[in-house]
Amino acid sequence: MSMGSRFTNSGKRLDQLPILPFHRRLFGLIGAGLFLDGFQLYFPSGLVSVLVKSGWAPERFASNYISAGLFGVLLGAWLSGIIGDRFGRQFCYQLNLLIFGLAACGSAAAPSPEHLVLLRFVMGLGLGAEIIVGYALLIEYTPPSRRGRWTAGLSLAISTAIFGSSFVSYILLPTIGWRWIFVGFGIASLLLWHLRKGIPESPRWLESKGRHAEAQRIVSGIEREAAHREAQPAQTSAVAAVRHSNSSDQVLLSVDLQKRFAVGVAIHIGCNALGYGFFIWLPTFLERQGFTVTAALGFTAVISLGAPLGSLTGIFLSDRLSRRKTTAGLFFVIACLGLVFPTIRNQYLLLCVGVLLNILYFFLVSVTWASYLPELFPTRIRLRASGACNAIGRAVGVVLPFLVVPILNRFGLIGVMCLIGACLVAASIIVIVLGIETNDRSLEALGSDHTGRFPKGDAGRLARCAKR
């Protein structure tokens, strides 16, 4: 077997497999981790209010605790890309779960608010890595025709965690106390860490590192589960082989991948601007619209119902619509609705528009973060590039709340929505101009063809045949 043929062997064989119990087990273990990740991302909103109100923590604790978590998530997303591309997806995936599981157990015994803030930062390191590695690992195993719906299913796990954290904050936080909740979370994380020991390394990553025998063993094991004979190795053109053999730094510096990186950054900035600039401030915005505090919290709870509905929409439509055009279109439509939101005075119409905004936002997340972003980059740099895009977007999320308050006080809600709308429209333009189509295409074709079009030669013919 020639060296060139071995580069696409695993990818072609994995893409030809049907959905198996193996895929479902993988999906369940990754989804459980993302649920725990989402739970801890949303849980602090209830935790900080209880700790401050009880007198255990000072008022400044709320901002310190939330900021520490955000900085941890930012750094974790960036580091996970470096670790995952160098040492493997499975190693990084287990490491991040162990970190935030142990940090959760430590939080249960925190003797002071300062210790709890420090442990929140450590926990954030693991939380930031979970999102980056989880989505990438699943797409490297899932056939192209199913990638969108299966990765959108992972985003459903995160959106469902909103209700889980709200339920725990409302029912269990006042009764059993926050320390026991951290104990339960830590035990659940460490149990999942044990169960995920059986997740194999990504064969695509192994081949990118020249570890063909290990990749062959893993793929053959999955094929035996499907009761299929070993597929014939895929052939690739000499040009494609050279591209795979290039150093990842050279690949990252190519003009076409710089365009893809710009798309990834634009998507993350747009999504974080909407999340940290609008949804996290929604109760405050509603109060500015004339609602009481109780009514604002009630409306926010109802609007949050749009989160799982948006993820479910992504499951049904991600593989049926162009991910590039859907992403650009959703950014533009959300920007328009966001500008309309401050002008609405009827509370029922306001509620309907709020729910619709949440549906569209989580539909956007299920298409972009879950599927489109990991597909943009070749296997050798997938986690590093995705992690860097995520870190830049998170940095905007950290800064944006400090801009919202002065803009809200001077220009009102319409001023805030103009700022967010400008970010969303800019992201829409960048995606439609620089983005590529990724639907129903093998990761090898996407990785070797930086233009977004099918390459010429044998690899291009195979990609076109696979698409047909």
C-alpha positions as a Markdown table, in Angstrom:
| # | Residue | x | y | z |
|---|---|---|---|---|
| 1 | Met | 0.0 | 0.0 | 0.0 |
| 2 | Ser | 1.4 | 3.4 | -0.9 |
| 3 | Met | 1.8 | 6.1 | 1.6 |
| 4 | Gly | -0.6 | 8.3 | -0.3 |
| 5 | Ser | -3.4 | 5.7 | -0.2 |
| 6 | Arg | -3.2 | 5.3 | 3.5 |
| 7 | Phe | -3.9 | 8.9 | 4.2 |
| 8 | Thr | -7.6 | 8.6 | 3.3 |
| 9 | Asn | -8.2 | 5.0 | 4.1 |
| 10 | Ser | -9.8 | 5.4 | 7.5 |
| 11 | Gly | -11.8 | 8.4 | 6.4 |
| 12 | Lys | -13.4 | 6.7 | 3.5 |
| 13 | Arg | -14.2 | 3.5 | 5.4 |
| 14 | Leu | -15.7 | 5.5 | 8.3 |
| 15 | Asp | -17.8 | 7.5 | 5.9 |
| 16 | Gln | -19.2 | 4.3 | 4.2 |
| 17 | Leu | -20.4 | 2.9 | 7.5 |
| 18 | Pro | -24.1 | 3.1 | 8.6 |
| 19 | Ile | -25.0 | 4.5 | 12.0 |
| 20 | Leu | -24.1 | 1.8 | 14.5 |
| 21 | Pro | -24.4 | 1.2 | 18.2 |
| 22 | Phe | -20.8 | 2.4 | 18.4 |
| 23 | His | -21.9 | 5.8 | 17.1 |
| 24 | Arg | -24.8 | 5.9 | 19.6 |
| 25 | Arg | -22.5 | 5.0 | 22.5 |
| 26 | Leu | -20.1 | 7.7 | 21.4 |
| 27 | Phe | -22.9 | 10.2 | 21.1 |
| 28 | Gly | -24.3 | 9.4 | 24.5 |
| 29 | Leu | -20.9 | 9.7 | 26.3 |
| 30 | Ile | -20.1 | 13.0 | 24.5 |
| 31 | Gly | -23.6 | 14.3 | 25.0 |
| 32 | Ala | -23.5 | 13.5 | 28.8 |
| 33 | Gly | -20.3 | 15.5 | 29.1 |
| 34 | Leu | -21.7 | 18.4 | 27.2 |
| 35 | Phe | -24.8 | 18.3 | 29.5 |
| 36 | Leu | -22.5 | 18.6 | 32.6 |
| 37 | Asp | -20.6 | 21.3 | 30.8 |
| 38 | Gly | -23.8 | 23.3 | 30.1 |
| 39 | Phe | -25.1 | 22.7 | 33.6 |
| 40 | Gln | -22.0 | 24.3 | 35.1 |
| 41 | Leu | -22.0 | 27.2 | 32.6 |
| 42 | Tyr | -25.6 | 28.2 | 33.7 |
| 43 | Phe | -25.6 | 27.1 | 37.4 |
| 44 | Pro | -23.6 | 30.1 | 38.7 |
| 45 | Ser | -26.5 | 32.5 | 38.0 |
| 46 | Gly | -28.4 | 30.9 | 40.9 |
| 47 | Leu | -25.4 | 30.0 | 43.0 |
| 48 | Val | -24.0 | 33.5 | 43.3 |
| 49 | Ser | -27.3 | 35.1 | 44.3 |
| 50 | Val | -27.7 | 32.5 | 47.1 |
| 51 | Leu | -24.2 | 32.9 | 48.4 |
| 52 | Val | -24.3 | 36.7 | 48.4 |
| 53 | Lys | -27.8 | 36.8 | 50.0 |
| 54 | Ser | -26.8 | 34.3 | 52.7 |
| 55 | Gly | -23.8 | 36.5 | 53.7 |
| 56 | Trp | -21.3 | 33.8 | 53.0 |
| 57 | Ala | -19.8 | 35.8 | 50.1 |
| 58 | Pro | -19.5 | 39.6 | 49.6 |
| 59 | Glu | -21.3 | 41.4 | 46.7 |
| 60 | Arg | -18.1 | 41.5 | 44.6 |
| 61 | Phe | -18.1 | 37.7 | 44.7 |
| 62 | Ala | -20.7 | 37.5 | 41.9 |
| 63 | Ser | -18.6 | 39.3 | 39.3 |
| 64 | Asn | -15.3 | 37.7 | 40.4 |
| 65 | Tyr | -16.8 | 34.2 | 40.2 |
| 66 | Ile | -18.4 | 34.6 | 36.8 |
| 67 | Ser | -15.3 | 36.4 | 35.4 |
| 68 | Ala | -13.0 | 33.6 | 36.7 |
| 69 | Gly | -15.2 | 31.0 | 35.0 |
| 70 | Leu | -15.2 | 32.9 | 31.7 |
| 71 | Phe | -11.4 | 33.4 | 31.7 |
| 72 | Gly | -11.0 | 29.7 | 32.5 |
| 73 | Val | -13.3 | 28.7 | 29.6 |
| 74 | Leu | -11.4 | 31.0 | 27.3 |
| 75 | Leu | -8.0 | 29.6 | 28.3 |
| 76 | Gly | -9.3 | 26.0 | 28.3 |
| 77 | Ala | -10.6 | 26.3 | 24.7 |
| 78 | Trp | -7.3 | 27.6 | 23.5 |
| 79 | Leu | -5.1 | 25.0 | 25.4 |
| 80 | Ser | -7.4 | 22.1 | 24.4 |
| 81 | Gly | -6.7 | 22.9 | 20.7 |
| 82 | Ile | -2.9 | 22.6 | 21.3 |
| 83 | Ile | -3.2 | 19.5 | 23.5 |
| 84 | Gly | -5.8 | 17.8 | 21.3 |
| 85 | Asp | -3.9 | 18.2 | 18.1 |
| 86 | Arg | -0.6 | 17.2 | 19.6 |
| 87 | Phe | -1.5 | 14.3 | 22.0 |
| 88 | Gly | -4.9 | 13.2 | 20.6 |
| 89 | Arg | -8.6 | 13.8 | 21.0 |
| 90 | Gln | -9.1 | 10.9 | 23.5 |
| 91 | Phe | -6.3 | 12.1 | 25.8 |
| 92 | Cys | -7.5 | 15.7 | 25.8 |
| 93 | Tyr | -11.1 | 14.7 | 26.2 |
| 94 | Gln | -10.4 | 12.6 | 29.3 |
| 95 | Leu | -8.1 | 15.2 | 30.8 |
| 96 | Asn | -10.6 | 18.1 | 30.6 |
| 97 | Leu | -13.3 | 16.0 | 32.3 |
| 98 | Leu | -11.0 | 14.9 | 35.1 |
| 99 | Ile | -10.0 | 18.6 | 35.7 |
| 100 | Phe | -13.5 | 19.9 | 36.1 |
| 101 | Gly | -14.7 | 16.8 | 38.0 |
| 102 | Leu | -11.9 | 17.2 | 40.6 |
| 103 | Ala | -12.4 | 21.0 | 40.7 |
| 104 | Ala | -16.1 | 20.4 | 41.4 |
| 105 | Cys | -15.3 | 18.1 | 44.3 |
| 106 | Gly | -12.9 | 20.7 | 45.6 |
| 107 | Ser | -15.5 | 23.4 | 45.3 |
| 108 | Ala | -17.8 | 21.4 | 47.7 |
| 109 | Ala | -15.1 | 21.8 | 50.4 |
| 110 | Ala | -14.1 | 25.4 | 49.6 |
| 111 | Pro | -13.4 | 27.2 | 52.9 |
| 112 | Ser | -13.8 | 30.8 | 51.6 |
| 113 | Pro | -15.2 | 32.7 | 48.6 |
| 114 | Glu | -11.6 | 33.3 | 47.3 |
| 115 | His | -11.0 | 29.5 | 47.1 |
| 116 | Leu | -14.3 | 29.0 | 45.3 |
| 117 | Val | -13.4 | 31.7 | 42.7 |
| 118 | Leu | -10.0 | 30.0 | 42.1 |
| 119 | Leu | -11.7 | 26.6 | 41.7 |
| 120 | Arg | -14.2 | 28.1 | 39.3 |
| 121 | Phe | -11.2 | 29.2 | 37.1 |
| 122 | Val | -9.8 | 25.6 | 37.2 |
| 123 | Met | -13.2 | 24.2 | 36.4 |
| 124 | Gly | -13.5 | 26.6 | 33.5 |
| 125 | Leu | -10.3 | 25.1 | 32.0 |
| 126 | Gly | -12.1 | 21.8 | 31.7 |
| 127 | Leu | -15.4 | 23.3 | 30.5 |
| 128 | Gly | -13.8 | 25.2 | 27.7 |
| 129 | Ala | -12.1 | 22.1 | 26.4 |
| 130 | Glu | -15.2 | 20.0 | 26.5 |
| 131 | Ile | -17.0 | 21.9 | 23.8 |
| 132 | Ile | -14.0 | 22.0 | 21.4 |
| 133 | Val | -13.0 | 18.4 | 21.6 |
| 134 | Gly | -16.5 | 16.9 | 21.9 |
| 135 | Tyr | -17.9 | 18.2 | 18.6 |
| 136 | Ala | -14.6 | 17.5 | 16.7 |
| 137 | Leu | -14.4 | 13.9 | 17.9 |
| 138 | Leu | -18.0 | 13.2 | 16.9 |
| 139 | Ile | -17.6 | 14.6 | 13.3 |
| 140 | Glu | -14.5 | 12.6 | 12.8 |
| 141 | Tyr | -16.5 | 9.4 | 13.3 |
| 142 | Thr | -19.9 | 10.3 | 11.7 |
| 143 | Pro | -20.7 | 9.8 | 8.0 |
| 144 | Pro | -21.0 | 13.1 | 6.1 |
| 145 | Ser | -24.7 | 12.7 | 5.4 |
| 146 | Arg | -25.5 | 12.5 | 9.1 |
| 147 | Arg | -22.9 | 14.9 | 10.6 |
| 148 | Gly | -25.3 | 17.8 | 10.9 |
| 149 | Arg | -28.1 | 16.1 | 12.7 |
| 150 | Trp | -25.9 | 14.2 | 15.1 |
| 151 | Thr | -23.8 | 17.2 | 16.1 |
| 152 | Ala | -26.9 | 19.3 | 16.4 |
| 153 | Gly | -28.1 | 16.6 | 18.8 |
| 154 | Leu | -25.1 | 17.4 | 21.0 |
| 155 | Ser | -26.1 | 21.1 | 21.1 |
| 156 | Leu | -29.5 | 19.8 | 22.4 |
| 157 | Ala | -27.7 | 18.4 | 25.4 |
| 158 | Ile | -26.3 | 21.8 | 26.2 |
| 159 | Ser | -29.6 | 23.7 | 25.8 |
| 160 | Thr | -31.4 | 21.0 | 27.9 |
| 161 | Ala | -28.9 | 21.8 | 30.6 |
| 162 | Ile | -30.5 | 25.2 | 31.0 |
| 163 | Phe | -33.6 | 23.6 | 32.4 |
| 164 | Gly | -31.5 | 21.2 | 34.5 |
| 165 | Ser | -29.6 | 24.0 | 36.2 |
| 166 | Ser | -32.7 | 26.1 | 36.6 |
| 167 | Phe | -34.5 | 23.1 | 38.3 |
| 168 | Val | -31.6 | 22.4 | 40.6 |
| 169 | Ser | -31.2 | 26.1 | 41.5 |
| 170 | Tyr | -34.9 | 26.4 | 42.3 |
| 171 | Ile | -35.6 | 23.1 | 44.0 |
| 172 | Leu | -32.3 | 21.7 | 45.5 |
| 173 | Leu | -30.2 | 24.8 | 46.1 |
| 174 | Pro | -32.4 | 26.1 | 48.9 |
| 175 | Thr | -32.9 | 22.7 | 50.5 |
| 176 | Ile | -29.7 | 20.6 | 50.4 |
| 177 | Gly | -27.3 | 23.4 | 49.9 |
| 178 | Trp | -24.7 | 24.3 | 47.3 |
| 179 | Arg | -21.9 | 22.1 | 48.7 |
| 180 | Trp | -23.9 | 18.9 | 48.1 |
| 181 | Ile | -24.7 | 19.9 | 44.6 |
| 182 | Phe | -21.0 | 20.3 | 43.9 |
| 183 | Val | -20.5 | 16.8 | 45.4 |
| 184 | Gly | -23.1 | 15.3 | 43.1 |
| 185 | Phe | -21.7 | 17.1 | 40.1 |
| 186 | Gly | -18.2 | 16.0 | 40.9 |
| 187 | Ile | -19.2 | 12.4 | 41.4 |
| 188 | Ala | -21.2 | 12.4 | 38.1 |
| 189 | Ser | -18.2 | 13.9 | 36.2 |
| 190 | Leu | -15.7 | 11.3 | 37.6 |
| 191 | Leu | -18.1 | 8.5 | 36.9 |
| 192 | Leu | -18.5 | 9.7 | 33.3 |
| 193 | Trp | -14.7 | 10.0 | 33.1 |
| 194 | His | -14.4 | 6.3 | 34.0 |
| 195 | Leu | -17.1 | 5.3 | 31.4 |
| 196 | Arg | -15.3 | 7.3 | 28.7 |
| 197 | Lys | -12.1 | 5.4 | 29.1 |
| 198 | Gly | -13.3 | 3.0 | 26.4 |
| 199 | Ile | -13.6 | 5.8 | 23.7 |
| 200 | Pro | -11.0 | 5.0 | 21.1 |
| 201 | Glu | -8.8 | 7.6 | 19.5 |
| 202 | Ser | -9.9 | 9.2 | 16.3 |
| 203 | Pro | -8.5 | 7.2 | 13.4 |
| 204 | Arg | -8.3 | 10.3 | 11.3 |
| 205 | Trp | -6.1 | 12.0 | 13.8 |
| 206 | Leu | -3.9 | 8.8 | 14.1 |
| 207 | Glu | -3.4 | 8.8 | 10.4 |
| 208 | Ser | -2.5 | 12.5 | 10.4 |
| 209 | Lys | 0.3 | 11.5 | 12.8 |
| 210 | Gly | 1.4 | 8.5 | 10.7 |
| 211 | Arg | 0.1 | 5.9 | 13.2 |
| 212 | His | -1.6 | 3.9 | 10.5 |
| 213 | Ala | -1.6 | 0.5 | 12.3 |
| 214 | Glu | -3.5 | 1.9 | 15.2 |
| 215 | Ala | -6.0 | 3.6 | 12.9 |
| 216 | Gln | -6.5 | 0.3 | 11.0 |
| 217 | Arg | -7.2 | -1.6 | 14.2 |
| 218 | Ile | -9.8 | 0.8 | 15.4 |
| 219 | Val | -11.6 | 1.1 | 12.1 |
| 220 | Ser | -11.6 | -2.7 | 11.6 |
| 221 | Gly | -13.2 | -3.1 | 15.0 |
| 222 | Ile | -16.0 | -0.8 | 14.1 |
| 223 | Glu | -16.5 | -2.5 | 10.8 |
| 224 | Arg | -16.7 | -5.9 | 12.6 |
| 225 | Glu | -19.6 | -4.4 | 14.6 |
| 226 | Ala | -21.3 | -3.5 | 11.3 |
| 227 | Ala | -20.6 | -7.0 | 10.0 |
| 228 | His | -19.0 | -5.5 | 6.9 |
| 229 | Arg | -15.9 | -6.7 | 5.1 |
| 230 | Glu | -13.0 | -4.4 | 5.2 |
| 231 | Ala | -13.4 | -1.7 | 2.5 |
| 232 | Gln | -10.8 | -1.3 | -0.2 |
| 233 | Pro | -8.4 | 1.5 | 0.7 |
| 234 | Ala | -9.2 | 4.8 | -0.9 |
| 235 | Gln | -6.8 | 6.2 | -3.4 |
| 236 | Thr | -5.7 | 9.8 | -3.4 |
| 237 | Ser | -3.9 | 12.1 | -5.8 |
| 238 | Ala | -0.3 | 13.1 | -5.3 |
| 239 | Val | -1.3 | 16.7 | -4.6 |
| 240 | Ala | -3.6 | 15.6 | -1.8 |
| 241 | Ala | -0.9 | 13.5 | -0.2 |
| 242 | Val | 1.6 | 16.4 | -0.3 |
| 243 | Arg | -0.9 | 18.6 | 1.4 |
| 244 | His | -1.5 | 16.1 | 4.2 |
| 245 | Ser | 2.2 | 15.7 | 4.6 |
| 246 | Asn | 2.9 | 19.4 | 5.0 |
| 247 | Ser | 3.5 | 20.7 | 8.5 |
| 248 | Ser | 0.4 | 22.0 | 10.2 |
| 249 | Asp | 2.0 | 25.4 | 10.6 |
| 250 | Gln | 2.3 | 25.7 | 6.8 |
| 251 | Val | -1.3 | 24.6 | 6.4 |
| 252 | Leu | -2.5 | 27.1 | 8.9 |
| 253 | Leu | -0.7 | 29.9 | 7.2 |
| 254 | Ser | -2.2 | 29.2 | 3.8 |
| 255 | Val | -4.4 | 32.0 | 2.4 |
| 256 | Asp | -7.5 | 29.8 | 2.0 |
| 257 | Leu | -7.3 | 28.6 | 5.6 |
| 258 | Gln | -6.8 | 32.2 | 6.8 |
| 259 | Lys | -10.2 | 32.9 | 5.1 |
| 260 | Arg | -11.7 | 29.9 | 7.0 |
| 261 | Phe | -10.2 | 31.2 | 10.2 |
| 262 | Ala | -11.7 | 34.6 | 9.6 |
| 263 | Val | -15.1 | 32.9 | 9.1 |
| 264 | Gly | -14.6 | 30.9 | 12.4 |
| 265 | Val | -13.7 | 34.1 | 14.3 |
| 266 | Ala | -16.6 | 36.0 | 12.9 |
| 267 | Ile | -19.1 | 33.2 | 13.8 |
| 268 | His | -17.8 | 33.1 | 17.4 |
| 269 | Ile | -17.8 | 36.9 | 17.8 |
| 270 | Gly | -21.4 | 37.0 | 16.5 |
| 271 | Cys | -22.7 | 34.2 | 18.7 |
| 272 | Asn | -21.0 | 35.5 | 21.8 |
| 273 | Ala | -22.2 | 39.0 | 21.1 |
| 274 | Leu | -25.7 | 37.7 | 21.1 |
| 275 | Gly | -25.3 | 35.5 | 24.1 |
| 276 | Tyr | -23.3 | 37.8 | 26.4 |
| 277 | Gly | -24.7 | 41.0 | 25.0 |
| 278 | Phe | -28.4 | 40.1 | 24.9 |
| 279 | Phe | -29.6 | 36.9 | 26.5 |
| 280 | Ile | -27.5 | 37.2 | 29.7 |
| 281 | Trp | -29.0 | 40.7 | 30.1 |
| 282 | Leu | -32.6 | 39.8 | 29.2 |
| 283 | Pro | -34.1 | 40.3 | 32.6 |
| 284 | Thr | -32.5 | 43.7 | 32.9 |
| 285 | Phe | -33.7 | 44.6 | 29.4 |
| 286 | Leu | -37.3 | 43.6 | 30.2 |
| 287 | Glu | -37.2 | 45.7 | 33.4 |
| 288 | Arg | -36.2 | 48.6 | 31.2 |
| 289 | Gln | -39.3 | 47.8 | 29.1 |
| 290 | Gly | -41.5 | 48.4 | 32.2 |
| 291 | Phe | -41.8 | 44.9 | 33.6 |
| 292 | Thr | -41.5 | 44.2 | 37.3 |
| 293 | Val | -38.6 | 42.0 | 38.5 |
| 294 | Thr | -40.8 | 39.0 | 39.0 |
| 295 | Ala | -42.5 | 39.4 | 35.6 |
| 296 | Ala | -39.1 | 39.9 | 33.9 |
| 297 | Leu | -37.8 | 36.6 | 35.5 |
| 298 | Gly | -41.0 | 34.8 | 34.5 |
| 299 | Phe | -40.8 | 36.1 | 30.9 |
| 300 | Thr | -37.1 | 35.1 | 30.8 |
| 301 | Ala | -38.0 | 31.5 | 31.9 |
| 302 | Val | -40.6 | 31.2 | 29.2 |
| 303 | Ile | -38.3 | 32.6 | 26.5 |
| 304 | Ser | -35.7 | 30.0 | 27.5 |
| 305 | Leu | -38.1 | 27.3 | 26.2 |
| 306 | Gly | -36.8 | 28.3 | 22.8 |
| 307 | Ala | -33.4 | 26.8 | 23.5 |
| 308 | Pro | -34.3 | 23.1 | 23.1 |
| 309 | Leu | -36.7 | 24.0 | 20.3 |
| 310 | Gly | -33.9 | 25.7 | 18.4 |
| 311 | Ser | -31.6 | 22.7 | 18.9 |
| 312 | Leu | -34.4 | 20.3 | 17.7 |
| 313 | Thr | -34.8 | 22.5 | 14.6 |
| 314 | Gly | -31.0 | 22.0 | 14.0 |
| 315 | Ile | -31.4 | 18.3 | 14.2 |
| 316 | Phe | -34.0 | 18.2 | 11.5 |
| 317 | Leu | -32.6 | 20.9 | 9.1 |
| 318 | Ser | -28.7 | 20.9 | 9.5 |
| 319 | Asp | -28.2 | 18.3 | 6.8 |
| 320 | Arg | -31.0 | 19.5 | 4.6 |
| 321 | Leu | -29.9 | 23.2 | 4.3 |
| 322 | Ser | -26.6 | 24.7 | 3.2 |
| 323 | Arg | -24.7 | 25.4 | 6.4 |
| 324 | Arg | -22.9 | 28.4 | 4.9 |
| 325 | Lys | -26.1 | 30.0 | 3.7 |
| 326 | Thr | -28.1 | 29.1 | 6.8 |
| 327 | Thr | -25.4 | 30.6 | 9.1 |
| 328 | Ala | -25.3 | 33.9 | 7.1 |
| 329 | Gly | -29.1 | 34.0 | 6.9 |
| 330 | Leu | -29.7 | 33.4 | 10.6 |
| 331 | Phe | -27.2 | 36.1 | 11.6 |
| 332 | Phe | -29.0 | 38.6 | 9.4 |
| 333 | Val | -32.6 | 37.6 | 10.5 |
| 334 | Ile | -31.6 | 37.7 | 14.2 |
| 335 | Ala | -30.1 | 41.1 | 13.7 |
| 336 | Cys | -33.3 | 42.4 | 12.2 |
| 337 | Leu | -35.5 | 40.9 | 15.0 |
| 338 | Gly | -33.1 | 42.2 | 17.6 |
| 339 | Leu | -33.6 | 45.8 | 16.3 |
| 340 | Val | -37.4 | 45.3 | 16.4 |
| 341 | Phe | -37.4 | 43.9 | 20.0 |
| 342 | Pro | -36.8 | 47.3 | 21.8 |
| 343 | Thr | -39.7 | 48.9 | 19.9 |
| 344 | Ile | -42.4 | 46.3 | 21.0 |
| 345 | Arg | -44.8 | 47.5 | 23.7 |
| 346 | Asn | -47.3 | 44.6 | 23.7 |
| 347 | Gln | -46.1 | 42.1 | 26.3 |
| 348 | Tyr | -47.5 | 39.0 | 24.4 |
| 349 | Leu | -45.9 | 40.1 | 21.1 |
| 350 | Leu | -42.7 | 40.8 | 23.1 |
| 351 | Leu | -42.8 | 37.3 | 24.5 |
| 352 | Cys | -43.3 | 35.7 | 21.1 |
| 353 | Val | -40.4 | 37.6 | 19.6 |
| 354 | Gly | -38.2 | 36.7 | 22.5 |
| 355 | Val | -39.0 | 33.0 | 22.1 |
| 356 | Leu | -38.4 | 33.2 | 18.4 |
| 357 | Leu | -35.0 | 34.9 | 19.0 |
| 358 | Asn | -34.0 | 32.1 | 21.3 |
| 359 | Ile | -35.1 | 29.4 | 18.8 |
| 360 | Leu | -33.1 | 31.1 | 16.0 |
| 361 | Tyr | -30.1 | 31.5 | 18.3 |
| 362 | Phe | -29.9 | 27.9 | 19.3 |
| 363 | Phe | -30.6 | 26.8 | 15.8 |
| 364 | Leu | -27.6 | 28.9 | 14.8 |
| 365 | Val | -25.5 | 27.4 | 17.5 |
| 366 | Ser | -26.4 | 23.8 | 16.4 |
| 367 | Val | -25.4 | 24.6 | 12.8 |
| 368 | Thr | -22.3 | 26.6 | 13.5 |
| 369 | Trp | -20.5 | 25.5 | 16.7 |
| 370 | Ala | -21.7 | 21.9 | 16.4 |
| 371 | Ser | -21.1 | 21.3 | 12.7 |
| 372 | Tyr | -19.8 | 24.0 | 10.5 |
| 373 | Leu | -16.8 | 25.2 | 12.5 |
| 374 | Pro | -15.1 | 21.8 | 13.1 |
| 375 | Glu | -15.7 | 21.0 | 9.4 |
| 376 | Leu | -13.8 | 24.1 | 8.2 |
| 377 | Phe | -10.3 | 22.9 | 9.3 |
| 378 | Pro | -8.1 | 19.9 | 8.3 |
| 379 | Thr | -7.7 | 17.1 | 10.9 |
| 380 | Arg | -4.1 | 18.1 | 11.8 |
| 381 | Ile | -5.1 | 21.6 | 13.0 |
| 382 | Arg | -8.9 | 21.1 | 13.6 |
| 383 | Leu | -8.7 | 21.6 | 17.4 |
| 384 | Arg | -6.1 | 24.3 | 17.4 |
| 385 | Ala | -7.9 | 26.4 | 14.9 |
| 386 | Ser | -11.3 | 25.8 | 16.5 |
| 387 | Gly | -9.9 | 26.5 | 19.9 |
| 388 | Ala | -8.3 | 29.8 | 18.8 |
| 389 | Cys | -11.6 | 30.9 | 17.2 |
| 390 | Asn | -13.5 | 30.0 | 20.4 |
| 391 | Ala | -11.0 | 31.8 | 22.6 |
| 392 | Ile | -11.2 | 35.0 | 20.5 |
| 393 | Gly | -15.0 | 34.8 | 20.6 |
| 394 | Arg | -15.0 | 34.3 | 24.4 |
| 395 | Ala | -12.7 | 37.3 | 24.8 |
| 396 | Val | -15.3 | 39.4 | 23.1 |
| 397 | Gly | -17.9 | 37.8 | 25.5 |
| 398 | Val | -15.8 | 38.9 | 28.5 |
| 399 | Val | -15.4 | 42.5 | 27.3 |
| 400 | Leu | -19.0 | 43.0 | 26.0 |
| 401 | Pro | -20.8 | 43.2 | 29.3 |
| 402 | Phe | -18.6 | 46.1 | 30.3 |
| 403 | Leu | -19.8 | 47.9 | 27.1 |
| 404 | Val | -23.5 | 47.1 | 27.6 |
| 405 | Val | -24.0 | 49.1 | 30.8 |
| 406 | Pro | -22.8 | 52.5 | 29.6 |
| 407 | Ile | -24.5 | 52.1 | 26.2 |
| 408 | Leu | -27.7 | 51.0 | 27.9 |
| 409 | Asn | -27.6 | 54.0 | 30.2 |
| 410 | Arg | -26.9 | 56.5 | 27.5 |
| 411 | Phe | -28.7 | 55.2 | 24.4 |
| 412 | Gly | -31.2 | 52.7 | 25.9 |
| 413 | Leu | -31.9 | 49.2 | 24.7 |
| 414 | Ile | -32.0 | 50.3 | 21.0 |
| 415 | Gly | -28.3 | 51.4 | 21.3 |
| 416 | Val | -27.3 | 48.0 | 22.7 |
| 417 | Met | -29.2 | 46.2 | 20.0 |
| 418 | Cys | -27.6 | 48.4 | 17.3 |
| 419 | Leu | -24.1 | 47.3 | 18.6 |
| 420 | Ile | -25.1 | 43.6 | 18.6 |
| 421 | Gly | -26.8 | 43.9 | 15.3 |
| 422 | Ala | -23.7 | 45.4 | 13.7 |
| 423 | Cys | -21.7 | 42.4 | 14.9 |
| 424 | Leu | -24.2 | 40.0 | 13.5 |
| 425 | Val | -24.5 | 41.7 | 10.1 |
| 426 | Ala | -20.7 | 41.8 | 9.8 |
| 427 | Ala | -20.5 | 38.1 | 10.6 |
| 428 | Ser | -23.2 | 37.4 | 8.0 |
| 429 | Ile | -21.3 | 39.2 | 5.3 |
| 430 | Ile | -18.0 | 37.5 | 6.2 |
| 431 | Val | -19.6 | 34.0 | 6.2 |
| 432 | Ile | -21.4 | 34.5 | 2.8 |
| 433 | Val | -18.3 | 36.0 | 1.2 |
| 434 | Leu | -15.5 | 33.9 | 2.6 |
| 435 | Gly | -17.3 | 30.7 | 3.8 |
| 436 | Ile | -17.4 | 27.4 | 2.0 |
| 437 | Glu | -20.0 | 24.7 | 1.6 |
| 438 | Thr | -19.4 | 21.6 | 3.8 |
| 439 | Asn | -22.7 | 19.7 | 3.6 |
| 440 | Asp | -22.4 | 16.0 | 2.8 |
| 441 | Arg | -18.6 | 16.1 | 2.0 |
| 442 | Ser | -15.9 | 14.0 | 3.5 |
| 443 | Leu | -13.5 | 15.7 | 5.9 |
| 444 | Glu | -10.6 | 14.6 | 3.7 |
| 445 | Ala | -12.1 | 16.4 | 0.7 |
| 446 | Leu | -12.7 | 19.5 | 2.8 |
| 447 | Gly | -9.2 | 19.3 | 4.3 |
| 448 | Ser | -7.3 | 18.8 | 1.0 |
| 449 | Asp | -9.4 | 21.4 | -0.9 |
| 450 | His | -9.0 | 24.8 | 0.7 |
| 451 | Thr | -11.1 | 26.6 | -1.9 |
| 452 | Gly | -14.4 | 24.9 | -0.9 |
| 453 | Arg | -14.7 | 23.4 | -4.4 |
| 454 | Phe | -14.1 | 19.8 | -5.3 |
| 455 | Pro | -10.4 | 19.3 | -6.2 |
| 456 | Lys | -9.2 | 18.1 | -9.5 |
| 457 | Gly | -7.8 | 14.7 | -10.1 |
| 458 | Asp | -8.5 | 11.3 | -8.5 |
| 459 | Ala | -9.4 | 12.7 | -5.1 |
| 460 | Gly | -11.8 | 15.1 | -6.7 |
| 461 | Arg | -13.5 | 12.4 | -8.7 |
| 462 | Leu | -13.9 | 10.3 | -5.6 |
| 463 | Ala | -15.4 | 13.2 | -3.7 |
| 464 | Arg | -17.8 | 13.9 | -6.4 |
| 465 | Cys | -18.8 | 10.3 | -6.7 |
| 466 | Ala | -19.3 | 10.1 | -2.9 |
| 467 | Lys | -21.5 | 13.1 | -3.0 |
| 468 | Arg | -23.7 | 11.7 | -5.7 |
